[in-house]
């Protein structure tokens, strides 16, 4: 790897280490969507994966963007076989190079669920690899919508996040009855949510981290996000959810009325 491609920053060594929020961008010839991504996510570090044709250009741009937007300059990883059958493993290996770079820099303290991966740039199979990489790393994949002609660039409006496997896995940690409660309420007060459901503070933090819920920094409030609504709706539509809901309802009934339960063994 070229020395100019490696960040010179050292990991923080204080006791309360805060992992960096990393942005990985798959890039082709156009680069405006990268600026939109940086403005939206305000990352701590940015890495770029591209083809050999654009490597030098993105090394220069990453230097410029790093100075302008105040993030740590990561690596520019380039493949030389973009249109060869070997391109998919090559692209994926570049993602692992980035992960290895961050692992070494953070001394293994990185948290990839806080990472985001842009799938907008490059070819369709680059986008497919980027999506696969997001699921492997438990990161979030996102797409930048191209503004209409004459429309202003609005980073908060033109980013679409894709639900990842980690989002569904986190949603499945919820009790079925709690899924229904959250879907019905859509928003509320955090202490009431913790009291009226089996959601614990650690799970509330994970639900927020993956984008299912949002909390208010100034008040103890929560709300269901658009993505959270889609994921929980999908979760509720399956037959396993109905089985889980039935089991939970029966268990609650059994706990409240043990004298009516006749499913045990009799001596």
C-alpha positions in Angstrom: 0.0 0.0 0.0 1.3 3.5 -0.9 2.4 5.5 2.1 0.3 8.4 0.8 -2.8 6.3 1.1 -2.4 5.6 4.8 -3.7 7.8 7.5 -1.0 9.2 9.8 -3.4 9.5 12.7 -2.9 7.4 15.8 -5.7 5.8 17.8 -6.8 7.5 20.9 -5.4 5.9 24.1 -7.6 7.4 26.8 -9.5 5.1 29.0 -12.9 5.9 27.5 -12.2 5.2 23.9 -14.8 6.3 21.3 -14.7 4.2 18.1 -14.5 6.1 14.9 -17.5 6.3 12.6 -16.1 5.1 9.3 -17.5 5.9 5.8 -16.5 3.6 3.0 -17.4 4.8 -0.5 -17.4 2.7 -3.7 -16.6 5.2 -6.4 -16.7 5.4 -10.2 -16.1 8.4 -12.4 -18.5 10.8 -10.8 -17.8 12.1 -7.3 -20.5 14.6 -6.3 -22.4 11.9 -4.3 -19.3 11.4 -2.2 -19.5 15.1 -1.0 -23.2 14.6 -0.2 -22.4 11.5 1.8 -19.7 13.2 3.8 -21.9 16.2 4.5 -24.8 13.9 5.7 -22.8 11.5 7.9 -20.0 13.8 9.1 -17.7 10.7 9.5 -14.5 10.4 11.5 -12.7 8.6 8.7 -13.3 8.0 5.0 -12.0 5.2 2.7 -12.5 4.9 -1.0 -12.7 1.7 -3.2 -12.5 2.3 -6.9 -10.8 1.1 -10.1 -7.2 1.6 -11.0 -8.3 4.2 -13.6 -9.4 6.6 -10.9 -6.9 5.8 -8.1 -4.7 8.9 -8.4 -7.7 11.2 -8.8 -9.3 9.9 -5.6 -6.0 10.1 -3.7 -6.0 13.9 -4.5 -9.7 14.3 -3.8 -9.5 12.4 -0.5 -6.7 14.8 0.6 -8.8 17.8 -0.3 -12.0 16.5 1.3 -10.1 15.5 4.4 -8.8 19.1 4.9 -12.1 20.7 4.0 -14.5 18.5 6.0 -12.2 17.6 8.9 -12.1 13.8 8.9 -9.2 11.4 9.1 -8.0 10.4 5.6 -8.2 6.7 5.1 -7.1 4.5 2.2 -7.8 4.6 -1.5 -8.1 1.0 -2.5 -8.1 0.3 -6.2 -8.7 -2.9 -8.2 -7.2 -3.6 -11.6 -9.6 -6.3 -12.7 -12.9 -4.5 -12.4 -14.3 -6.0 -15.6 -12.8 -9.5 -15.1 -14.4 -12.6 -13.5 -12.1 -12.1 -10.5 -13.5 -8.6 -9.7 -15.9 -9.6 -7.0 -13.3 -11.2 -4.7 -10.9 -8.4 -5.5 -13.4 -5.8 -4.5 -14.3 -7.7 -1.4 -10.6 -8.0 -0.4 -10.3 -4.2 -0.6 -13.1 -4.0 2.0 -11.2 -6.4 4.2 -8.1 -4.3 3.7 -10.0 -1.3 5.0 -11.3 -3.3 8.0 -7.7 -4.5 8.7 -6.4 -0.9 8.5 -9.1 0.3 11.0 -8.5 -2.8 13.2 -4.8 -2.0 13.5 -5.4 1.7 14.0 -7.9 1.2 16.8 -6.0 -1.8 18.3 -9.1 -4.0 17.7 -11.6 -1.6 19.3 -13.5 -0.7 16.1 -17.3 -1.1 16.0 -18.3 -1.8 12.5 -22.0 -1.5 13.2 -21.3 2.2 13.3 -19.9 2.2 9.8 -21.7 3.2 6.6 -21.0 2.0 3.1 -22.0 3.9 0.0 -23.2 1.9 -2.9 -23.9 4.7 -5.3 -20.7 4.9 -7.3 -19.2 2.6 -9.9 -20.8 -0.4 -11.6 -23.8 -2.5 -10.6 -21.6 -5.3 -9.4 -19.6 -2.8 -7.3 -22.9 -1.9 -5.6 -23.7 -5.6 -5.1 -20.3 -6.2 -3.4 -20.8 -3.0 -1.3 -24.1 -4.4 -0.1 -22.6 -7.8 0.7 -19.8 -6.1 2.6 -22.3 -4.1 4.7 -23.9 -7.3 5.8 -20.6 -9.0 6.6 -19.5 -6.1 8.7 -22.9 -5.3 10.2 -22.6 -1.9 8.7 -25.3 0.2 6.9 -25.5 0.5 3.2 -26.9 3.7 1.7 -27.6 5.2 -1.7 -27.4 8.8 -2.7 -30.3 10.0 -4.9 -29.3 12.2 -7.8 -31.1 15.6 -7.5 -33.4 16.7 -10.3 -32.1 19.2 -12.7 -32.1 22.6 -11.0 -32.8 21.1 -7.6 -30.4 22.0 -4.7 -28.3 19.3 -3.1 -29.9 18.4 0.2 -27.8 15.8 2.1 -30.5 15.1 4.6 -33.1 14.4 1.9 -31.1 12.6 -0.7 -29.8 9.7 1.3 -31.6 6.3 1.4 -30.4 3.8 3.9 -30.8 0.1 3.1 -31.9 -2.3 5.9 -29.1 -4.6 6.6 -29.1 -8.1 8.1 -28.0 -6.6 11.4 -31.2 -4.5 11.5 -33.4 -7.6 11.1 -31.3 -9.5 13.7 -31.8 -6.7 16.2 -35.5 -6.5 15.5 -35.8 -10.2 16.1 -34.4 -9.6 19.6 -37.7 -7.9 20.4 -40.5 -9.9 22.0 -43.5 -10.2 19.5 -45.8 -8.4 21.9 -43.2 -5.6 22.2 -43.1 -5.3 18.4 -46.9 -4.8 18.4 -46.6 -2.2 21.2 -43.9 -0.2 19.3 -45.9 -0.4 16.0 -49.0 0.7 17.7 -47.5 3.6 19.7 -45.0 4.8 17.0 -43.5 7.2 19.6 -43.5 7.9 23.3 -41.6 8.4 26.5 -38.6 6.2 27.1 -39.3 5.4 30.8 -42.8 4.3 29.8 -41.5 2.1 27.0 -39.0 0.4 29.4 -41.8 -0.1 32.0 -44.5 -1.4 29.7 -42.4 -3.7 27.6 -39.5 -6.1 28.0 -37.2 -3.7 26.1 -34.1 -3.1 28.3 -31.8 -0.1 28.0 -29.1 -2.1 26.1 -31.6 -3.2 23.5 -33.0 0.3 23.2 -29.4 1.4 22.4 -29.1 -1.3 19.8 -32.4 -0.4 18.2 -31.2 3.2 17.9 -27.8 2.2 16.6 -29.2 0.2 13.7 -31.8 2.9 12.9 -35.1 1.2 14.0 -35.7 3.8 16.7 -34.6 7.4 17.2 -34.3 9.1 20.6 -34.2 12.8 21.5 -30.9 14.1 22.9 -32.6 16.7 25.1 -35.7 14.8 26.3 -36.5 11.1 27.2 -38.5 10.5 24.0 -38.4 7.9 21.3 -40.0 7.4 17.9 -40.1 4.7 15.3 -38.2 5.5 12.1 -39.4 5.0 8.6 -36.9 2.1 8.2 -37.9 0.7 11.5 -41.6 0.7 10.5 -40.6 -1.2 7.3 -38.5 -3.8 9.1 -41.1 -4.4 11.9 -43.9 -4.7 9.3 -41.8 -7.3 7.4 -41.1 -9.1 10.6 -44.8 -9.2 11.6 -45.9 -10.6 8.2 -44.1 -13.9 8.6 -45.7 -17.1 10.1 -43.0 -17.4 12.7 -44.0 -14.1 14.2 -47.6 -15.4 14.7 -46.2 -18.5 16.4 -44.0 -16.4 18.7 -46.9 -14.1 19.6 -49.1 -17.1 20.4 -46.4 -18.6 22.6 -45.9 -15.3 24.5 -49.6 -14.8 24.9 -50.0 -18.4 26.3 -47.0 -18.0 28.6 -48.5 -14.8 30.0 -51.8 -16.5 30.5 -50.1 -19.4 32.2 -48.2 -17.1 34.5 -51.4 -15.3 35.6 -53.5 -18.5 35.9 -51.3 -21.4 36.9 -54.2 -23.3 38.3 -55.8 -23.5 34.8 -52.6 -25.0 33.2 -52.9 -28.7 32.4 -49.8 -29.2 30.3 -47.4 -30.6 32.8 -46.7 -34.0 34.1 -48.9 -35.6 36.8 -47.6 -38.0 39.3 
